[in-house]
Amino acid sequence: MYKYDNYDQQMVDTRVEEFRDQVRRRLTGELSEEQFRPLRLQNGLYLQLHAYMLRVAVPYGTLSSAQMRMLGDIADKYDRGYGHFTTRQNIQYNWIKLEETPQILADLASVEMHAIQTSGNCIRNISSDQYAGAAADELIDPRPYAELLRQWSSFHPEFLTLPRKFKIAVIASDTDRAAMRLHDIGIQMVRNDAGEIGARFYVGGGMGRTPMIGPMVREFVPLDQLITYSEACLRVYNRYGRRDNKYKARIKILVHELGKDEYTRQVEEEFQHLLSQGIEPPIAELERIKQYFVDPAFETGLSDELDLSDPDFRLWVERNTEAHKQAGYVIATVSLKPVGGIPGDATADQIRLMADLARDYSFDELRVTHAQNIVFPHVKKADLYTLWQKLDAAELSTANLDTIGDIIACPGLDYCSLANARSIPIAQKISERFVAKQEEIGEMKLKISGCINACGHHHAGHIGILGVDRKGKENYQLLLGGSEGADTSLGQITGPGFDEDGIVDAVEKATEVYLAKREGDERFLDTYRRIGMAPFKEALYG
């Protein structure tokens, strides 16, 4: 994984001291909250319902064991003993004291981490496939290019005050594990007819108030022009993006209103201009970055056999592991969704344990997923049972990946000042209600958001739940038919909303329709697409 050079370290150290002075001036009253707000947001610090929340960047989801251990220590020292992993491959702390934030940032800097550009109208944390560098189905490891994008976008003077926040995802597989087309820019590494590897660009995706699927704007960009084309896309947006109306400020609105063809024409024009300016980083810089992403020292000649005589272990292997590109190894995912638990939360002790297990069994590396789970990317099959036993002892062995128990949920009204309704209790009740039906239902992506900002990705759920305010009471809309994968689709609202208990019953009715109507090995999503909304509406509303 990438290691800071002197410039990287100086950059984050300087920002820490700068923010230390800004916090001092806020605490002494030299800065008002209005003056301080843009400064704290540039450092990932939000003021929520009960306390400050700090969002820490985990670039493209990759962590070392030392970094993971620091995240656990911060949870213990500065929070209430836990951290919350997010759908943007970050971690959030919900109970932060303002006067302690500079020291938290200093602690993070000591392990090459920061909270820069995790908030505000700038290019946010670059995300990627959580299986990058390990997946059997990937074309190349996309992380060197995600890192190049991170370096280009950090403190980019032209893009620090965009019309609105901006999110980029990079993948290198036909299996989209990063919701790539629901980002402002989605980049897929592809091979053209000449056998060359390059990047396919999708621009104008996003969720929130006006969800849209990003259209493809260029089939192939040579890898040595990746940054230049990205800059062209951003320049056109920065030039014309609405700054007078935050509801129309995202690039998806610009692409929609200009039309894909006109937006693309202007990007191509800007691209040609930038090519003449020579802004692309030198190839030597990309080659330097690539050296940090070479394969670990995999052993060869290992057996691919697993002893699956333990039925609990067998179920976990079936649900929570994926094929690795190297024979004798496997990708293992730790679900942070125990039955009745809070999706994405992990205690400080659990975080430190996962750090130790990564050191011992996964070449010192972990990943944060878009589904709020943790991945050990490189585990020898010979070590898998021992790893599982240690996870099981720490209550981290829930076997529910991609099932109805693997719920994505934002913090909702329990923490967030923007939310209209709570997400966490709904997730807990659904988790408990369906634990016995999990295997029968099979693959199910259920996602919950506490407001229209869609931090829980409800638009992309096979079943989505959106919390709204209905005359001062929490109300929940049910959506069906969303998908964030290669077959990206947006969920559709079924009809009138439900109260807290009613929405859980509504989910059950929807699954009952699916179980009654499915054919063969159809997923919920397949059945919904085949039979349409009508049978579900009939069951829900009569």
Buried (B, 14 or more C-beta within 10 A) or exposed (E): BBEBEEEBBEBBBEBBEEBBEBBEBBEEEEBEEEEBBEBBBBBBBBBBBEBBBBBBBBBBBBBBBBBBBBBBBBBBEBBEEBBBBBBBBBBBBBBBEBEBBBBBBBBBBBBBBBBBBBBBBBBBBBBBBBBBBBBBBBBBBBBBBBBBBBBBBBEBEEBBEBBBBBBBBBBBBEBBBBBBBBBBBBBBBBEEEEEEBBBBBBBBBBBBBEBBBBBBBBEBBBBEBBBBBBBBBBBBBBEBBBEEEEEBBBBBBBBBEBEBEEBBBBBBEBBEEBBEEEEBBEEEEBEEBBEEBEEBEBEEEBEEEBEEEEEEBBBBBEBBBBBBBBBBBBBBBBBBBBEEBBBBBBBBBBBBBBBBBBBBBBBBBBBBBBBBBBBBBBBBBBBBBBBBEBBBEBEBBBBBBBBBBBBBBBBBBBBBEBBBBBBBBBBBBBBBBBBEBBBEBBBBBBBBBBBBBBBBBBBBBBBBBBBBEBEEEBBBBBBBBBBBBBEBBBBBEBEEBBEBEBBBEBBBBBBEBBBEBBEEEBBBBBBBBEBEBEBBBEBBEE
